[in-house]
Amino acid sequence: MTSADIQAVNQAQPDLAGFIFAKGRHQLDLITALKLRQELDSKIPSVGVFVNAPLAEMIAIFNSGAISMIQLHGQESEQTVVALQKLHIPVINVFQPTGIPAETQADYLMLDSGQGNGKLIDWSNLNIKHTQPLIIAGALNIQNIEQATQLSQPDIVDISRGVETNGQKDARKIFEIVKLVHQL
Ligand SMILES: O=C(O)c1ccccc1N[C@@H]1O[C@H](COP(=O)(O)O)[C@@H](O)[C@H]1O
């Protein structure tokens, strides 16, 4: 994520923007995340994406002001969810579509088949009960987003690689998919 990407996001006006703190090619350090948060439209909440990070690290990043929600994208326990919520941190808990526990008190339930490397889920086979708002993710793009949303009826869609070209965020793709999703 770069300043140019933030400009594209500000123009497109998605409902949320993801700041990835998990290891990998998208990983941001805190200094960069704070700079990007300054540049990001104040109306767009930023979500910190973590994979099995220490609780103290997630809380410190939240307290820095870089993010206003936490996405748990690993095998974090329900205790972690509860500990974050006790601090009034909204939590997105991510599961494989077949791996949802009977109960989680996370604020949002996200279904994804990977960690920024997932394959498209067969949304026609989805059979889950959920009380929280549902977020779908995993290799979504402008070609498959309409069918995925029709089949899964999510509250939010999450797209990362689907708005990239050659591994870089693509302003045109960001703008086009946000526009389309807001019309669905
Ligand atoms: O993209 C990453 O580097 C990443 C690493 C670890 C956990 C999650 C990661 N990405 C997040 O995964 C979903 C779906 O991404 P995609 O559309 O399938 O590329 C999204 O929340 C990304 O932020």
The ligand as a MOL file (V3000), in Angstrom:
LIG
                    3D

  0  0  0     0  0            999 V3000
M  V30 BEGIN CTAB
M  V30 COUNTS 23 24 0 0 0
M  V30 BEGIN ATOM
M  V30 1 O -2.5260 -10.2600 1.4010 0
M  V30 2 C -1.8080 -10.6180 2.3240 0
M  V30 3 O -0.5770 -10.4450 2.2830 0
M  V30 4 C -2.3950 -11.2790 3.5280 0
M  V30 5 C -1.5350 -11.9180 4.4060 0
M  V30 6 C -2.0320 -12.5330 5.5380 0
M  V30 7 C -3.3950 -12.5270 5.7940 0
M  V30 8 C -4.2720 -11.9090 4.9360 0
M  V30 9 C -3.8000 -11.2820 3.8000 0
M  V30 10 N -4.6430 -10.6720 2.8940 0
M  V30 11 C -6.0430 -10.4890 3.1200 0
M  V30 12 O -6.7530 -11.6040 2.6350 0
M  V30 13 C -8.0480 -11.1890 2.2280 0
M  V30 14 C -8.3470 -11.6910 0.8390 0
M  V30 15 O -7.3610 -11.2660 -0.0550 0
M  V30 16 P -7.4760 -11.6230 -1.6520 0
M  V30 17 O -8.5850 -10.7510 -2.2070 0
M  V30 18 O -7.8000 -13.0580 -1.7570 0
M  V30 19 O -6.1520 -11.2730 -2.2140 0
M  V30 20 C -8.0560 -9.6680 2.3530 0
M  V30 21 O -8.6120 -9.3190 3.6170 0
M  V30 22 C -6.6000 -9.3110 2.3380 0
M  V30 23 O -6.3840 -8.0910 3.0320 0
M  V30 END ATOM
M  V30 BEGIN BOND
M  V30 1 2 1 2
M  V30 2 1 2 3
M  V30 3 1 2 4
M  V30 4 1 4 5
M  V30 5 2 4 9
M  V30 6 2 5 6
M  V30 7 1 6 7
M  V30 8 2 7 8
M  V30 9 1 8 9
M  V30 10 1 9 10
M  V30 11 1 10 11
M  V30 12 1 11 12
M  V30 13 1 11 22
M  V30 14 1 12 13
M  V30 15 1 13 14
M  V30 16 1 13 20
M  V30 17 1 14 15
M  V30 18 1 15 16
M  V30 19 2 16 17
M  V30 20 1 16 18
M  V30 21 1 16 19
M  V30 22 1 20 21
M  V30 23 1 20 22
M  V30 24 1 22 23
M  V30 END BOND
M  V30 END CTAB
M  END
